[in-house]
């Protein structure tokens, strides 16, 4: 018997959730100015995404843009355009039907690992539970291209986040608030790993423990709280 297809996850009140997470991302220091972007999959299957070059502090619901799964604009205020990284978001939604939200951000420590092309290892229990294991680095591709999304999908397999080489990071989750939580956890873990390496030897979680936590992550991903 063939496995049942994974139901497509959507987000209730998607636009409101995206706007709230966008402002929270800025206030938490996970991005600067207008950098980064957030999206959510609506009940109708389309995607609501933050616009290009609009400050999060002043952003309103009217500034958000709705696109279809091919990247065509469905609705949006005149003069507003979907984020230039929309291809990254759409690649994640197409590859992972259980994903309801995608966040691309540029937190400082995580981006340092992305620039160094070095994955962030899983050394803390909570990190492994909510992210699924070490955060991999994608192959390099120029921003805004199809390849960025394709490479991210490979690095995101079985994970809640990936580092985008020489750029930043991407996180996926059921809703914008939970996806932002993953983003913050990755950045916090990157800071801890950076500091621990300067203190001495880095000790990753035992392999068996990591596998068990990865199973917990898989369960939580399919059954979000």
HELIX and SHEET records of a PDB file:
HELIX    1   1 UNK A   14  UNK A   27  1                                  14    
HELIX    2   2 UNK A   61  UNK A   63  5                                   3    
HELIX    3   3 UNK A   86  UNK A   95  1                                  10    
HELIX    4   4 UNK A  108  UNK A  116  1                                   9    
HELIX    5   5 UNK A  125  UNK A  131  1                                   7    
HELIX    6   6 UNK A  146  UNK A  156  1                                  11    
HELIX    7   7 UNK A  176  UNK A  199  1                                  24    
HELIX    8   8 UNK A  207  UNK A  222  1                                  16    
SHEET    1   A 7 UNK A  73  UNK A  75  0                                        
SHEET    2   A 7 UNK A  65  UNK A  67 -1                                        
SHEET    3   A 7 UNK A  47  UNK A  49 -1                                        
SHEET    4   A 7 UNK A  37  UNK A  41 -1                                        
SHEET    5   A 7 UNK A 101  UNK A 105 -1                                        
SHEET    6   A 7 UNK A 168  UNK A 173 -1                                        
SHEET    7   A 7 UNK A 161  UNK A 164 -1                                        
END                                                                             
